[in-house]
Amino acid sequence: MIVAFNDISTRYLYDDKYKAIEEIQRGLETLKYLRKLNPLFKLYAESTIRYEQLAPGYYFNQIFHEKDEVFSRNNKTFLRTILKNYNKIKGEKNVFRFRNEESVQCAWAYRNGHAVFSFSSQKEFLYEQIKGIYTTEDGAEQPAAIENIADIRHIDIHKDLLGIRKYESNPKHKINYGWGSDMDLSDEEAQKVLNTAIAAGDEKKHLIAKYKGRYYSFRCHYDNCYHGYIDDTMPENLKNKADRGDE
């Protein structure tokens, strides 16, 4: 799950303090959901994610001094954490331009086919795509659209791009009850293993993983939904692949 931070979205002001708090909270709920889907989720950025002014007369640091009933303690902690802990983007020379603002982070996302996360400081940042101009290092320009995540509904829209998978238990794999191969993991644990599983072959319909010394297979039965089971008898080439954890 690779999502770059749209730093352009921090360069525009909200109409007022109350709108700023409302929209920052919208963004945080979206990021929390991504973190729930993948506990290791971090945004990608070139450098420390910074936010200066949120609205006329209202600056970013002031949000941490709001009463908890206005901006919860949990949100304050999560906001600090998600902005400070990020995966670093290196060596991007191209830029993406929205209006008169440029971003190498957005360019990196566009060039590599990834999505961006945006705070909704402009109405365009609430769209499922952000449109602008992509400029290469040698000055060549082309229209560009980047898949955008600014609201929880965008996560479902972009679930294929994000590689989101949903584990669903199947009665036939229930230990001492089912008629198929056993699954010994809880639904929560199985979801975590599914998140890290890799494709057995060329398609994503069959995924494999190694977890605590055992091998597991996950089969897609609908959309992005999978059931899974212990598969210690999978072929040696697949075991080796699961051992390496690469595709």
C-alpha angles and dihedrals in degrees: 000000000000119000125165123209115250098224091182088072090066093057096070126074128232117233094254144342095274094052089047093054092046094051095042087054090050089054093047093051088053092050091046089055091051089049090050090054091048117016089199093056117135131165119248117236141158093232141350109322109245134187119189117174123013102183139349105303093358122101131196097249090056091068089070090058095055118113113267091246089059098041113007125235088238091056092048091054094044093048092054091046098047093048097046098043111061142140111253123239113211135194101005109156101171126083138214116213125206110183101315097333123098132202133184089193092060089044090053091051092048095046093049097040096247132137128247131222115226135189105225099243090137128036090241089063089064092060120100088241132036114213125206144117124298114209123192125215091262092054101258112147133203137167111263139187124198124200106247135207116194101131135038091250089064090063092065092043091054098034093122093051090047092048092233114176129187122210117217120182117233121210092222090067096049112124114252090000113054129079097224136061112312126256111205098181127094116245091255093050092044090053091055092050091046090054090061098037120119132215115274091209139352095309132060094230092095118043129180136198142171116225128173092344097310131102123231136192124205121197124200110229100168136009104312095339122117139184120202145199144178109280107180089147095062114129117281093246090059092045089053090049092050090047090056093041093216133121 
